[in-house]
Amino acid sequence: MHAITIPVPGGPEALVWAEVPDPAPGEGEVLVEVAAAGVNRADLLQRQGFYDPPPGASPYPGLEVSGRVLELGPGVSGWAVGDEVCALLAGGGYAEKVCVPAGQLLPVPDGVDLVEAAALPEVTATVWSNVFMVAHLRPGETFLVHGGGSGIGTMAVQLAKAVGARVAVTAGGAQKLERCRELGADILIDYRQQDFVEELHKVTGGVGADVILDIIGAQYLQRNIAALAVNGRLAVIGLQGGRKGELDLGKLLAKRAAVTATSLRGRPLAEKAAIVAAVREHVWPLIAGGRVRAVVDRTLPMEEAATAHRVVEDSTHVGKVLLTN
């Protein structure tokens, strides 16, 4: 088969479409013929040499795919050859075929195109696990998501709105904010021109956000704490603004607030399977019912992965960028 390889870490030109050995499904795995793969910022970090796959995972980038089942490994039940699926991966999605633990497979939701389904696994698993399983966002609460125009952001807006939360977003520019509004965002903050702490306090009467989903990290840490409501929960899932920041524990104590940080890729298989099962139970009916949808900015051929990475690095997209076979 062919896959996107990274012979030498570096810029987008480091991605090389090359012939590689065919994968074979092991115990509890399913071989999937890849129709499309989602592009995530973690893939950019791997390309640069900063985010190696977990031990035993495929060396090729790609954390989510859609496609059709080609072969079942030993011990797999509940799936059949030819099933249309999408999947959460630890790596290997930028390829013509990939092996997936059966617990990380999802059926393509009703009403969703096979290619479009590649935009769903990573964002739904990330948002549901952090915002609902960890931070316990409830109806009527105020939710702030940074990077509202990203793949994570566009899904977070929709899911929070679907459960009855008041949704605030930060994004860069009127166009991205308008797209967020169309998806259901109530409070629109242009981080280039406005201070999100001030704006959030204005519209909430000084209360702040009950839950914040943050992709920035250190750069926003103190401001996120300032923006939290009493009993607020800050969920950190990205470090685009740095790894190390100063945390005023006095302010955290005064607000009886919590800070959590999680990632998906390195989790044990059982934990990933539990998250995927929760997504199938809670999110898939919302997608099938038309209340939540995949937001796809563009699709590109798999061989043009370098172009896709440049698009994501430039942050000009809204929603997901997909690579297709």
HUGI-V302818 format. One record per residue. N is the residue number from 0. RES is the residue in one small letter. D_LAST is the distance of its C-alpha to the last C-alpha in Angstrom with 1 decimal. Layout:
BEGIN
N | RES | D_LAST
N | RES | D_LAST
END
This chain:
BEGIN
0 | m | 11.6
1 | h | 10.1
2 | a | 10.3
3 | i | 11.6
4 | t | 15.4
5 | i | 18.5
6 | p | 21.2
7 | v | 23.6
8 | p | 23.5
9 | g | 23.9
10 | g | 22.5
11 | p | 18.9
12 | e | 19.4
13 | a | 19.6
14 | l | 15.8
15 | v | 15.0
16 | w | 11.8
17 | a | 13.7
18 | e | 14.2
19 | v | 15.5
20 | p | 17.2
21 | d | 15.6
22 | p | 16.7
23 | a | 19.3
24 | p | 20.3
25 | g | 23.8
26 | e | 26.5
27 | g | 25.3
28 | e | 21.6
29 | v | 18.7
30 | l | 15.7
31 | v | 12.5
32 | e | 9.3
33 | v | 6.9
34 | a | 5.4
35 | a | 6.1
36 | a | 8.7
37 | g | 11.9
38 | v | 13.7
39 | n | 17.3
40 | r | 20.4
41 | a | 20.8
42 | d | 17.8
43 | l | 19.8
44 | l | 22.8
45 | q | 21.2
46 | r | 20.1
47 | q | 23.7
48 | g | 25.1
49 | f | 26.6
50 | y | 24.8
51 | d | 24.3
52 | p | 22.5
53 | p | 25.2
54 | p | 26.7
55 | g | 24.7
56 | a | 21.3
57 | s | 18.3
58 | p | 18.9
59 | y | 15.4
60 | p | 14.9
61 | g | 13.3
62 | l | 15.7
63 | e | 13.9
64 | v | 10.9
65 | s | 10.5
66 | g | 9.7
67 | r | 12.2
68 | v | 15.0
69 | l | 15.2
70 | e | 18.5
71 | l | 21.3
72 | g | 23.2
73 | p | 27.0
74 | g | 28.7
75 | v | 25.9
76 | s | 27.0
77 | g | 26.0
78 | w | 22.5
79 | a | 21.6
80 | v | 18.9
81 | g | 16.7
82 | d | 17.4
83 | e | 14.9
84 | v | 15.1
85 | c | 14.4
86 | a | 15.8
87 | l | 17.8
88 | l | 17.3
89 | a | 19.6
90 | g | 16.8
91 | g | 13.8
92 | g | 11.0
93 | y | 9.2
94 | a | 8.1
95 | e | 6.7
96 | k | 9.9
97 | v | 12.6
98 | c | 16.2
99 | v | 17.7
100 | p | 21.4
101 | a | 22.1
102 | g | 24.0
103 | q | 21.1
104 | l | 19.2
105 | l | 19.6
106 | p | 19.2
107 | v | 17.2
108 | p | 20.3
109 | d | 21.9
110 | g | 21.0
111 | v | 17.7
112 | d | 14.5
113 | l | 11.8
114 | v | 9.4
115 | e | 12.8
116 | a | 13.8
117 | a | 11.9
118 | a | 14.6
119 | l | 17.3
120 | p | 18.0
121 | e | 19.1
122 | v | 21.0
123 | t | 22.7
124 | a | 23.7
125 | t | 25.0
126 | v | 26.9
127 | w | 28.4
128 | s | 29.5
129 | n | 31.1
130 | v | 32.5
131 | f | 33.6
132 | m | 33.9
133 | v | 35.4
134 | a | 36.9
135 | h | 37.8
136 | l | 37.4
137 | r | 39.7
138 | p | 40.3
139 | g | 42.5
140 | e | 41.6
141 | t | 40.4
142 | f | 36.9
143 | l | 35.7
144 | v | 32.2
145 | h | 31.6
146 | g | 28.6
147 | g | 28.4
148 | g | 25.7
149 | s | 23.2
150 | g | 20.7
151 | i | 23.5
152 | g | 26.1
153 | t | 24.7
154 | m | 24.4
155 | a | 27.8
156 | v | 29.5
157 | q | 28.5
158 | l | 29.3
159 | a | 32.6
160 | k | 33.5
161 | a | 32.8
162 | v | 35.3
163 | g | 37.9
164 | a | 37.9
165 | r | 38.8
166 | v | 35.9
167 | a | 36.2
168 | v | 33.5
169 | t | 33.6
170 | a | 31.3
171 | g | 31.7
172 | g | 32.8
173 | a | 33.7
174 | q | 30.3
175 | k | 28.6
176 | l | 31.7
177 | e | 31.7
178 | r | 28.2
179 | c | 29.6
180 | r | 32.6
181 | e | 30.5
182 | l | 28.9
183 | g | 32.4
184 | a | 33.7
185 | d | 37.5
186 | i | 38.3
187 | l | 36.6
188 | i | 37.3
189 | d | 36.3
190 | y | 36.4
191 | r | 37.0
192 | q | 40.2
193 | q | 41.4
194 | d | 42.3
195 | f | 40.5
196 | v | 43.4
197 | e | 45.9
198 | e | 43.8
199 | l | 43.1
200 | h | 46.8
201 | k | 47.8
202 | v | 45.9
203 | t | 46.7
204 | g | 50.3
205 | g | 50.0
206 | v | 48.4
207 | g | 44.9
208 | a | 41.7
209 | d | 41.7
210 | v | 38.2
211 | i | 36.2
212 | l | 32.6
213 | d | 32.3
214 | i | 29.5
215 | i | 32.0
216 | g | 34.4
217 | a | 37.5
218 | q | 37.9
219 | y | 38.1
220 | l | 39.9
221 | q | 43.5
222 | r | 42.6
223 | n | 40.5
224 | i | 43.6
225 | a | 45.7
226 | a | 43.4
227 | l | 43.6
228 | a | 46.0
229 | v | 48.4
230 | n | 46.7
231 | g | 43.4
232 | r | 40.3
233 | l | 38.0
234 | a | 34.6
235 | v | 33.1
236 | i | 29.4
237 | g | 28.8
238 | l | 30.8
239 | q | 29.7
240 | g | 33.5
241 | g | 34.7
242 | r | 35.5
243 | k | 39.3
244 | g | 41.4
245 | e | 44.9
246 | l | 45.4
247 | d | 48.8
248 | l | 49.5
249 | g | 52.5
250 | k | 50.4
251 | l | 48.0
252 | l | 51.1
253 | a | 52.7
254 | k | 49.7
255 | r | 49.3
256 | a | 45.6
257 | a | 42.8
258 | v | 40.0
259 | t | 37.1
260 | a | 34.1
261 | t | 31.1
262 | s | 27.7
263 | l | 25.2
264 | r | 23.5
265 | g | 26.6
266 | r | 28.1
267 | p | 29.2
268 | l | 27.1
269 | a | 29.8
270 | e | 29.8
271 | k | 26.0
272 | a | 26.4
273 | a | 29.3
274 | i | 27.5
275 | v | 24.5
276 | a | 27.2
277 | a | 29.0
278 | v | 25.9
279 | r | 25.4
280 | e | 29.2
281 | h | 29.7
282 | v | 26.6
283 | w | 24.7
284 | p | 27.8
285 | l | 27.9
286 | i | 24.3
287 | a | 25.0
288 | g | 28.3
289 | g | 26.8
290 | r | 28.7
291 | v | 25.7
292 | r | 22.2
293 | a | 19.0
294 | v | 19.4
295 | v | 16.3
296 | d | 17.2
297 | r | 14.1
298 | t | 10.3
299 | l | 9.0
300 | p | 6.2
301 | m | 5.8
302 | e | 8.5
303 | e | 10.6
304 | a | 11.3
305 | a | 14.9
306 | t | 15.2
307 | a | 13.9
308 | h | 16.6
309 | r | 19.1
310 | v | 18.7
311 | v | 19.3
312 | e | 22.1
313 | d | 23.7
314 | s | 23.8
315 | t | 23.5
316 | h | 20.9
317 | v | 21.9
318 | g | 19.9
319 | k | 16.4
320 | v | 13.8
321 | l | 10.2
322 | l | 7.1
323 | t | 3.8
324 | n | 0.0
END
